[in-house]
Amino acid sequence: MAKKVVASLQTAGKSFAKVIKMDKSSKTGAYVFKEEIIPDEKVKEYFQKK
């Protein structure tokens, strides 16, 4: 019987968030999605920078 492995974003007392940012490509004009996993404290800074 196979074991199910579950990845946790909470390790060592820190909590993390998966953020997805939508940018418009300068080459094609299509939208590009960028995904990152960052600490909860940095979420606002991530979305404020260009």
Secondary structure, DSSP 8 states (H G I E B T S, - for coil): --------S-BTTB-EEEEEEEEE-TTT--EEEEEEEEEGGGHHHHHH--
